Amino acid sequence: MSSERPEHSGEAWQYPEAHWRKLVDRVRAGKALRPAEWPGGARCAVALSFDSDHETSDLREGGKSIGRLAWGQMGARVGVPRILKLLDKYQVKASFYVPAVTALIHPDEQRRIVAEGHEIGIHGWIHELNSVLPYEAERDLLLRSADVLEKVTGVRAVGMRTPSWDFSWNTLALEAELGLLYDSSLMSDEDCYELLLDGKPCGVIELPVEWVRDDAVYFSMNRFSALRPYTPPADVLDIFRREFEAAYEDGGLFQLTMHPHIISYRSRIWLLEELIRLAQSRPGVWFATHAEVARWAKEHAV
């Protein structure tokens, strides 16, 4: 049973210390899991990931826009095949986080991803926001999502990325109950770390994300909500390149989050190719799935 979230009716500045400490301490970063070296003596790990939201980006809002549903279908029709072709060209393995509804709409896509050696991870049921769900509903959706992905692909997922990186009071406890190896939704570090639940290690480790390493914040558009950010792809490449080069210099992890319906356009996909070419031009770079990185970090942390 879940530990209940503390409630307080006053303003934040009126919180007693016991209240805000319980909020802060529910999910925290514990021991850093930086390995002394990566497999084969590699200096740096590169973990590429793709959130295959597809139609669920709009379905979770009620599915009212045929245009946005079509945009999601583009992620499956054009985006994933183009990404898989590029990954195959450079023999790079990546992780794909897939809502259960996406897997049910596009089962052959998920089977192809697994058949080509990539990882499938849990990404919610219909890209719902966990923070607005009651405990029972979040638990039911998580368990059903894991089962659907396994039924479609034949492989049991060992990792999860919450939709929109939205993490509820109960999410980590549910991940631990499910026996997941890792989560990839939080931002307490740049390298892997153990996750503490109410101050104690829970067995789940974090492979952290960051908005600065996410294509959506630079390219997303929704004319109905007046969302029109746009950064030139060359500028995004420069940001991602600097993140990689700093991780390489530091001997750490370079993690990147992308979306098939965003990154795969002809005017953008080249920046992913340039990043791969840059990383492969450096000695001692290990490309791996998030599961492989998490497992290595957990077993070889100094």
Stockholm file with secondary structure:
# STOCKHOLM 1.0

chainA/1-302         MSSERPEHSGEAWQYPEAHWRKLVDRVRAGKALRPAEWPGGARCAVALSFDSDHETSDLREGGKSIGRLAWGQMGARVGVPRILKLLDKYQVKASFYVPAVTALIHPDEQRRIVAEGHEIGIHGWIHELNSVLPYEAERDLLLRSADVLEKVTGVRAVGMRTPSWDFSWNTLALEAELGLLYDSSLMSDEDCYELLLDGKPCGVIELPVEWVRDDAVYFSMNRFSALRPYTPPADVLDIFRREFEAAYEDGGLFQLTMHPHIISYRSRIWLLEELIRLAQSRPGVWFATHAEVARWAKEHAV
#=GR chainA/1-302 SS CCCCCCCCCSCGGGCCHHHHHHHHHSEEEEEECCBSSBGGGBSEEEEEEEECCTTHHHHTTTSCCHHHHHHHHHIIIIIHHHHHHHHHHTTCCCEEEECHHHHHHCHHHHHHHHHTTCEEEECCSSSCCGGGSCHHHHHHHHHHHHHHHHHHHSSCCCEECCGGGCCCSSHHHHHHHHTCSEECCCCSCSSCEEEEETTEEEEEEECCCCGGGBTHHHHCCBGGGTBCCCCCHHHHHHHHHHHHHHHHHHTCEEEEEECHHHHTSTTTHHHHHHHHHHHHHSSSEEECCHHHHHHHHHHHBC
#=GC SS_cons         CCCCCCCCCSCGGGCCHHHHHHHHHSEEEEEECCBSSBGGGBSEEEEEEEECCTTHHHHTTTSCCHHHHHHHHHIIIIIHHHHHHHHHHTTCCCEEEECHHHHHHCHHHHHHHHHTTCEEEECCSSSCCGGGSCHHHHHHHHHHHHHHHHHHHSSCCCEECCGGGCCCSSHHHHHHHHTCSEECCCCSCSSCEEEEETTEEEEEEECCCCGGGBTHHHHCCBGGGTBCCCCCHHHHHHHHHHHHHHHHHHTCEEEEEECHHHHTSTTTHHHHHHHHHHHHHSSSEEECCHHHHHHHHHHHBC
//
